[in-house]
Amino acid sequence: MTRIIRWDPNREMKAMLEAVDRVFDGTHLDSQSYKHFSHKWGIPLDIAEAENEYIVKASIPGINLEDIEITQEGDILTIKGEISDEKEDNNKQYHLRERRYGNFCRSVHLPKTIKTNDIRAAYKDGILSIHLPKSEEAKPKKIAVKN
């Protein structure tokens, strides 16, 4: 069965703008040094839910702990940082340079049922793990069924 969909020029324009955004992805190529740079870029995240907590894991290899900033304001968790560029060696000519340098920032909305005073974070092997304990009202409760 064929569906008839009303033509919407705005939908097509939005799809085109999204495609262009994916092509450029906020990065620019500097033709003199063949170096990728961006003003702000996101980091990949995994967010999981366990019985007593939410766990956020972020892949941030090659960063110093002093360069990571984690903030929680209201229902928003923000991870910011900066990865410093290596010192340029003028005797090198890069054929490919994909590693990113500069500032990054990523924010996610949290459930409002987090124990904000008990949030803890750890960084090991390039993975930042943030544990967000659930408040008591967020935990599932068993309800007894009576005759």
C-alpha positions as CSV (number, residue, x, y, z in Angstrom):
1,M,0.0,0.0,0.0
2,T,1.3,3.4,-0.9
3,R,1.0,6.3,1.5
4,I,0.3,9.8,0.3
5,I,2.3,12.4,2.1
6,R,1.6,16.0,1.8
7,W,4.6,17.9,0.3
8,D,6.1,20.3,2.9
9,P,9.0,22.5,1.6
10,N,10.0,23.2,5.2
11,R,10.6,19.5,5.9
12,E,12.8,19.2,2.8
13,M,14.7,22.4,3.8
14,K,15.3,21.0,7.3
15,A,16.5,17.7,5.9
16,M,19.0,19.6,3.6
17,L,20.3,21.7,6.5
18,E,20.8,18.6,8.7
19,A,22.7,17.0,5.8
20,V,25.0,20.0,5.5
21,D,25.5,20.1,9.3
22,R,26.6,16.4,9.2
23,V,29.1,17.2,6.4
24,F,30.7,20.0,8.2
25,D,30.1,18.7,11.7
26,G,31.3,22.0,13.2
27,T,34.9,21.4,12.1
28,H,36.9,23.4,9.5
29,L,40.0,22.4,7.6
30,D,42.9,24.8,7.9
31,S,44.7,24.5,4.5
32,Q,48.1,25.6,5.7
33,S,48.6,23.0,8.4
34,Y,46.0,20.4,7.5
35,K,44.8,20.5,11.0
36,H,41.3,19.9,12.2
37,F,40.0,22.2,14.8
38,S,36.7,23.2,16.3
39,H,35.5,25.7,18.8
40,K,33.3,23.3,20.7
41,W,32.6,19.7,20.0
42,G,30.6,17.0,21.8
43,I,31.9,13.8,23.3
44,P,30.3,10.4,23.0
45,L,28.2,9.3,26.0
46,D,26.6,6.2,27.3
47,I,23.8,6.6,29.9
48,A,22.6,3.5,31.7
49,E,20.1,2.9,34.5
50,A,20.7,0.4,37.3
51,E,18.4,-0.3,40.2
52,N,19.9,2.3,42.5
53,E,21.6,4.8,40.1
54,Y,22.1,6.2,36.7
55,I,25.6,5.8,35.2
56,V,27.0,8.2,32.6
57,K,30.2,7.2,30.7
58,A,32.1,9.5,28.5
59,S,35.0,8.7,26.2
60,I,37.6,11.4,26.7
61,P,41.0,9.9,25.9
62,G,44.2,11.9,26.3
63,I,42.9,14.5,28.8
64,N,44.3,15.5,32.2
65,L,42.0,15.3,35.2
66,E,42.6,19.0,35.9
67,D,41.1,19.9,32.5
68,I,37.7,18.2,33.2
69,E,34.9,20.1,34.8
70,I,31.6,18.4,35.8
71,T,28.7,20.5,36.9
72,Q,25.1,19.7,37.8
73,E,22.6,22.6,37.9
74,G,18.9,21.8,38.2
75,D,18.2,18.8,36.0
76,I,21.2,19.4,33.7
77,L,24.6,17.6,34.0
78,T,27.4,19.3,32.0
79,I,30.8,17.9,31.2
80,K,33.3,20.4,29.9
81,G,37.0,20.3,29.3
82,E,39.9,21.0,27.0
83,I,42.4,18.8,25.2
84,S,45.6,20.6,24.6
85,D,47.2,20.5,21.2
86,E,50.7,18.9,21.0
87,K,53.5,21.2,20.2
88,E,53.8,21.6,16.5
89,D,57.0,20.3,14.9
90,N,57.6,22.4,11.8
91,N,59.7,19.6,10.2
92,K,56.5,17.3,10.0
93,Q,54.1,17.3,7.2
94,Y,50.8,15.7,8.2
95,H,49.0,13.5,5.6
96,L,46.1,12.9,8.0
97,R,45.2,14.5,11.2
98,E,41.9,13.5,12.8
99,R,42.5,13.7,16.5
100,R,40.6,16.7,18.0
101,Y,42.0,19.4,20.2
102,G,40.4,22.3,21.9
103,N,37.3,22.8,24.1
104,F,34.4,20.3,24.4
105,C,31.1,20.5,26.1
106,R,28.2,18.1,26.5
107,S,25.1,18.5,28.6
108,V,22.3,16.0,29.3
109,H,19.0,16.3,31.2
110,L,18.8,14.3,34.3
111,P,15.7,12.8,36.0
112,K,14.8,15.2,38.9
113,T,15.0,12.3,41.3
114,I,18.8,12.3,41.8
115,K,20.6,12.6,45.1
116,T,22.8,15.5,44.1
117,N,25.0,15.4,47.2
118,D,26.0,11.8,46.5
119,I,27.1,12.2,42.8
120,R,30.6,10.7,42.3
121,A,32.9,10.6,39.3
122,A,36.0,8.6,38.3
123,Y,38.4,8.7,35.3
124,K,40.3,5.6,34.1
125,D,41.8,4.6,30.8
126,G,40.2,7.5,28.9
127,I,36.7,6.8,30.3
128,L,34.9,9.2,32.6
129,S,32.3,7.5,34.7
130,I,29.7,9.5,36.6
131,H,27.4,7.7,39.1
132,L,24.2,9.5,39.9
133,P,22.3,7.8,42.8
134,K,18.5,7.7,42.6
135,S,16.5,9.3,45.3
136,E,14.1,7.1,47.3
137,E,11.1,8.3,45.3
138,A,12.7,7.2,42.0
139,K,13.3,3.6,43.1
140,P,10.7,1.1,42.0
141,K,8.5,-0.2,44.8
142,K,6.6,-3.5,45.1
143,I,3.0,-3.2,45.8
144,A,1.3,-6.0,47.6
145,V,-1.9,-7.4,46.2
146,K,-4.6,-8.3,48.7
147,N,-7.7,-10.4,48.5
